[in-house]
C-alpha cells in the first residue's frame, strides 16, 4: 500500500514538474515576444516622433484622436473631440479650411477616396498638407487616418515663383508695348537667331502683311550677305556679349536707305 502511494506521488510530482517546465518555457517565449513587441513599439514611437507629419484618427462617429504634438501646434490647451472643433478664429485651422477638410473626410469615408488638401492655420501664416484615407484593420469601416505635414516653406516658394512669373510677364508685356509703339523698326530674335518679334514699323519697312507673316517668311530688314547679314551681326553680338552699332544699307518700302543699326 505504501509503495503504491509513493509511486503515485512520484508520478504526479513528475507530471507537475513537466507541466511547470512547459509553462516556464511558454512564459519565457511569451515574455520574449512581448519584449520584441515592446522594442518594435518603441522604435515605431521614435520614428513617429522624428517624423515631420502628425497623425489624427477620425472615427465613424465623428470623434477624433489627434497626435498630442498636433494639438500643441494648433494652439489647443486640450485635445479637440471632434473634427468640427479643429476650426477656429485664433486656434486650429481657419474655419473655411476646416470645413473643406471635413468635407474631404466625409467623401473619403463614403467612397474610399484618398485625401490630399492644404489647410491654413488660424492666426498664423503656416500651411499644413493633410493627406490620408481609410484606415486599415482592425479599425472599423469609415475610420479615416489623416497625416498633417507642414508645407509652409514649399507653399511660400511656390507663391514666390508665381509672383516672379507675374512680374516677368508684366515686364515682357510692357517691353512688347514699347517695341510696338516705337516709330522705327525694332525686332527680337530667338535662340536660333531667327526673327521672333517685330513691330509695326518693321512690318511697314519690309512691306509685310503683318508681324506673323514677316516672321514666318523671315523677311530681314538688313540687305546683306555673309558677314554683313543681319544674322551674322546678331551672332557676333551674342558671342562678344557687347552691343554693336554700325551704319548699314537697308531696303525700306522698296527704297534703299542707310540706317544706324544697333544689335
C-alpha positions as CSV (number, residue, x, y, z in Angstrom):
1,X,0.0,0.0,0.0
2,X,2.8,2.4,0.9
3,X,4.7,1.5,-2.3
4,X,1.7,2.3,-4.5
5,X,1.1,5.6,-2.8
6,X,4.7,6.6,-3.1
7,X,4.8,5.6,-6.8
8,X,1.6,7.6,-7.5
9,X,3.1,10.6,-5.7
10,X,6.3,10.3,-7.7
11,X,4.3,10.1,-10.9
12,X,2.2,13.1,-10.0
13,X,5.3,15.0,-9.0
14,X,6.9,14.2,-12.3
15,X,3.8,15.4,-14.2
16,X,3.7,18.6,-12.2
17,X,7.4,19.2,-12.8
18,X,6.9,18.6,-16.6
19,X,3.9,21.0,-16.6
20,X,5.9,23.6,-14.6
21,X,8.8,23.3,-17.1
22,X,6.4,23.6,-20.0
23,X,4.7,26.6,-18.5
24,X,8.1,28.1,-17.8
25,X,9.2,27.7,-21.4
26,X,5.9,29.1,-22.7
27,X,6.2,32.0,-20.3
28,X,9.7,32.7,-21.4
29,X,8.7,32.7,-25.0
30,X,5.8,35.0,-24.4
31,X,8.0,37.3,-22.4
32,X,10.5,37.3,-25.3
33,X,7.7,38.1,-27.8
34,X,6.4,40.8,-25.5
35,X,9.8,42.3,-25.2
36,X,10.2,42.2,-29.0
37,X,6.9,43.8,-29.5
38,X,7.8,46.5,-26.9
39,X,11.0,47.1,-28.8
40,X,9.2,47.4,-32.1
41,X,6.7,49.8,-30.5
42,X,9.5,51.9,-29.1
43,X,11.1,52.0,-32.5
44,X,7.9,53.0,-34.2
45,X,7.3,55.6,-31.5
46,X,10.8,57.0,-32.1
47,X,10.2,57.1,-35.9
48,X,6.9,58.8,-35.3
49,X,8.5,61.4,-33.0
50,X,11.1,62.2,-35.7
51,X,8.6,62.3,-38.5
52,X,7.6,65.7,-39.9
53,X,4.0,64.5,-40.1
54,X,1.4,64.4,-37.3
55,X,-1.4,61.7,-37.3
56,X,-5.0,62.1,-36.5
57,X,-7.5,59.3,-36.4
58,X,-11.1,60.1,-37.3
59,X,-13.7,57.6,-36.1
60,X,-17.0,56.9,-37.9
61,X,-18.8,58.6,-35.0
62,X,-17.0,61.8,-35.7
63,X,-14.7,61.6,-32.7
64,X,-11.0,62.2,-33.4
65,X,-7.7,61.1,-31.8
66,X,-5.2,63.8,-32.8
67,X,-1.5,63.4,-32.0
68,X,-0.6,65.4,-28.9
69,X,2.1,67.3,-30.8
70,X,-0.5,68.3,-33.4
71,X,-2.8,69.5,-30.6
72,X,0.0,71.7,-29.3
73,X,1.0,73.0,-32.7
74,X,-2.6,74.0,-33.4
75,X,-2.7,76.0,-30.2
76,X,-5.2,73.9,-28.3
77,X,-4.9,73.6,-24.5
78,X,-7.0,70.4,-24.6
79,X,-7.4,68.0,-27.4
80,X,-10.5,68.6,-29.6
81,X,-13.0,65.8,-29.5
82,X,-14.5,66.2,-33.0
83,X,-13.3,67.2,-36.4
84,X,-15.5,70.2,-36.5
85,X,-13.7,71.6,-33.4
86,X,-10.4,71.9,-35.4
87,X,-11.6,75.2,-36.9
88,X,-11.4,78.5,-35.0
89,X,-10.6,82.2,-35.2
90,X,-7.4,82.1,-33.1
91,X,-6.5,78.4,-32.9
92,X,-6.7,75.3,-35.1
93,X,-7.4,75.7,-38.8
94,X,-9.1,78.6,-40.5
95,X,-12.8,77.9,-40.4
96,X,-13.2,77.7,-44.2
97,X,-10.3,75.3,-44.5
98,X,-11.5,73.2,-41.6
99,X,-14.9,72.9,-43.3
100,X,-13.2,71.8,-46.6
101,X,-11.2,69.2,-44.6
102,X,-14.4,67.8,-43.0
103,X,-16.0,67.5,-46.5
104,X,-12.9,65.6,-47.8
105,X,-13.0,63.3,-44.8
106,X,-16.7,62.6,-45.3
107,X,-16.2,61.8,-49.0
108,X,-13.3,59.5,-48.2
109,X,-15.3,57.7,-45.6
110,X,-18.1,57.0,-48.1
111,X,-16.2,56.5,-51.3
112,X,-12.8,55.5,-50.1
113,X,-11.1,58.3,-51.9
114,X,-7.7,59.5,-50.8
115,X,-7.4,62.8,-49.2
116,X,-4.9,65.5,-50.2
117,X,-5.7,69.0,-49.2
118,X,-3.9,72.1,-47.8
119,X,-5.2,73.8,-44.7
120,X,-4.1,77.1,-43.2
121,X,-3.6,77.6,-39.5
122,X,-5.7,80.3,-37.9
123,X,-3.7,83.3,-36.6
124,X,-0.6,82.1,-38.4
125,X,1.0,82.0,-41.9
126,X,1.7,78.3,-41.5
127,X,0.2,75.9,-44.0
128,X,-0.3,72.1,-43.5
129,X,-0.8,69.4,-46.1
130,X,-3.5,66.9,-45.0
131,X,-3.1,63.5,-46.6
132,X,-4.7,60.2,-45.8
133,X,-7.6,57.9,-46.4
134,X,-9.5,54.9,-45.0
135,X,-7.6,53.3,-42.0
136,X,-6.7,49.7,-42.2
137,X,-8.0,46.9,-39.9
138,X,-8.6,46.5,-37.0
139,X,-10.3,49.9,-37.3
140,X,-13.9,49.7,-38.3
141,X,-15.1,50.8,-41.8
142,X,-15.5,54.5,-42.1
143,X,-12.4,55.3,-40.0
144,X,-10.1,57.8,-41.6
145,X,-6.3,58.2,-40.9
146,X,-5.0,61.7,-41.5
147,X,-1.4,62.9,-41.7
148,X,-0.6,66.6,-41.3
149,X,2.7,67.9,-42.7
150,X,4.0,71.5,-42.5
151,X,4.5,72.7,-46.1
152,X,4.7,76.4,-45.4
153,X,8.2,76.7,-46.9
154,X,7.1,74.9,-50.0
155,X,4.0,76.9,-50.5
156,X,5.9,80.2,-49.9
157,X,8.4,79.1,-52.5
158,X,5.5,78.4,-55.0
159,X,4.0,81.8,-54.2
160,X,7.3,83.5,-54.7
161,X,7.8,81.7,-58.1
162,X,4.3,82.7,-59.1
163,X,4.9,86.3,-58.1
164,X,8.2,86.4,-60.0
165,X,6.5,85.0,-63.1
166,X,3.7,87.6,-62.8
167,X,6.3,90.3,-62.6
168,X,8.3,88.9,-65.5
169,X,5.1,88.7,-67.6
170,X,4.2,92.3,-66.8
171,X,7.7,93.4,-67.7
172,X,7.6,91.5,-71.0
173,X,4.2,93.0,-71.8
174,X,5.5,96.4,-71.1
175,X,8.5,95.8,-73.3
176,X,6.3,94.4,-76.1
177,X,4.1,97.6,-76.0
178,X,7.3,99.7,-76.0
179,X,8.7,97.9,-79.0
180,X,5.4,98.1,-80.9
181,X,5.0,101.8,-80.2
182,X,8.5,102.7,-81.5
183,X,8.4,104.9,-84.7
184,X,11.4,103.0,-86.1
185,X,11.9,99.3,-86.8
186,X,12.6,97.1,-83.8
187,X,12.9,93.3,-83.6
188,X,13.7,90.4,-81.3
189,X,15.5,87.2,-82.2
190,X,15.0,83.8,-80.6
191,X,17.8,81.3,-79.5
192,X,18.2,80.2,-83.2
193,X,18.6,83.9,-84.2
194,X,15.5,83.8,-86.3
195,X,13.0,86.6,-86.0
196,X,10.7,86.1,-83.1
197,X,9.1,89.5,-82.7
198,X,8.8,92.6,-85.0
199,X,7.0,95.8,-84.5
200,X,4.6,97.6,-86.9
201,X,7.4,99.9,-88.2
202,X,9.4,96.8,-89.2
203,X,6.4,95.3,-91.0
204,X,5.8,98.5,-92.9
205,X,9.5,98.8,-93.8
206,X,9.7,95.3,-95.3
207,X,6.2,95.7,-96.8
208,X,4.8,92.7,-95.0
209,X,1.2,91.9,-94.4
210,X,1.5,91.6,-90.6
211,X,4.0,90.6,-87.9
212,X,3.3,86.8,-88.1
213,X,3.6,86.9,-91.9
214,X,7.0,88.7,-91.7
215,X,8.3,86.3,-89.0
216,X,7.1,83.2,-90.9
217,X,8.8,84.4,-94.1
218,X,11.9,85.5,-92.3
219,X,11.9,88.9,-94.0
220,X,15.0,90.7,-92.9
221,X,15.4,94.5,-92.8
222,X,19.1,94.5,-93.5
223,X,20.1,93.7,-97.0
224,X,23.4,92.0,-96.7
225,X,25.2,88.6,-97.2
226,X,27.9,86.7,-95.3
227,X,29.4,88.8,-92.5
228,X,27.2,91.7,-93.5
229,X,24.0,89.8,-92.9
230,X,21.6,90.6,-90.1
231,X,22.0,87.1,-88.5
232,X,25.8,87.4,-88.6
233,X,25.7,90.7,-86.8
234,X,23.4,89.2,-84.1
235,X,25.7,86.2,-83.8
236,X,28.8,88.4,-83.2
237,X,26.9,90.4,-80.5
238,X,25.8,87.1,-78.9
239,X,29.4,85.8,-78.8
240,X,31.0,89.1,-77.6
241,X,28.3,90.0,-75.1
242,X,28.6,93.6,-76.2
243,X,26.2,95.8,-78.2
244,X,27.2,96.7,-81.7
245,X,26.2,99.8,-83.6
246,X,27.1,100.5,-87.3
247,X,25.8,102.1,-90.4
248,X,24.4,99.7,-92.9
249,X,22.3,99.7,-96.0
250,X,18.6,98.6,-95.8
251,X,15.6,98.5,-98.0
252,X,12.7,100.5,-96.5
253,X,9.4,100.3,-98.5
254,X,11.3,99.5,-101.7
255,X,13.8,102.3,-101.2
256,X,17.5,101.8,-100.3
257,X,18.5,103.7,-97.2
258,X,21.4,104.0,-94.9
259,X,20.5,103.2,-91.3
260,X,22.2,103.2,-87.9
261,X,21.6,99.7,-86.7
262,X,22.1,98.6,-83.1
263,X,22.2,95.0,-82.1
